[in-house]
Amino acid sequence: MTTTRVLLRMAGVARRRAGRVAVDDLNLSLARGEVLGLLGVNGAGKSTTLAMVAGALRPDAGTIELDGQDFIDRPEIGRQLVGWLPETAPLWPELTVREHLQASASLRGLRGKAPVEAVIERLALGPMARRVAGVLSQGQRQRLGLACALLHDPALLVLDEPANALDPVQTAELRSIIAERAAAGCAVILSTHVLAEVTAVCTRAAILHQGRLRHDGPLTSDADRQALDKTFFTIATSAEAA
C-alpha cells in the first residue's frame, strides 16, 4: 500500500547558471507514489531543477527537504534516497555492464550480488552484461543508466529524458517500471519533451517556463490529459510573445 506522505518539498528555490536565472522562486512538493511529469521548452529550467533535486547542484536560494530532512545541509542522504538518470547517463566506458553496476553498488554501500543481479534481470541486461559500456548503443547506455538509478531501490526516482534512443518496446517497458515503482511507494519525477509520455504514465504535470513554475495540476482524468496539450502551448507561446 502506498502512502501520501510528502517526500520532496522545494520552497523558494532559485539558481543562476552562466550568469542568468535558470530557476526562480520554485515551490513544488511530491508525495510518495506520485509520478510528476516536468515539462517545458528548451532552457525552461528542467534539467537545472532535476540536478538540484538529485543533489548535484546547490540552490542559490530557497530550501529543499527530502523525507523531512534538510537536503541542502545533508546532501549525503541522497545516496540512499535518490536515484537519478541525467539526460546523458554518466558511465565508465572501460567497465563492463556488470562491473559498472557492481561499482555503483559499492559506491552506494550495497553488499552482495543480489541487488546487481536483480536489476540485470529486471532490465534484461543479461545478454550484454559482459560488454564494456564504451561500445554500447545510446539506447543501451540509457538502460544501463536506468539500472544504476534503480539499483538501491530509491524512494525518489529522478529521470531526465529517460526514453532517449529507446525503441517502442523499451519505452513501453520503461513505463511499466515507472508504474511499478510508484505502486511500491516511490515518488517519480519524469522530465521529457514528449507530452504523450507524461499523459501515459504521470499522475501530475508541472510546466516550467523561463525558470518559473507556470502550471501544476493533476492528470487523473481524460479531461486533464486532453487539456494538457493546450495548457502547455498556451504557456509557451504567450510567455515567448511577452
Summary of the structure (lengths in Angstrom):
residues: 242
radius of gyration: 17.7
end to end distance: 45.8
largest distance: 56.2
contacts: 761
relative contact order: 0.18
helix: 40%
strand: 27%
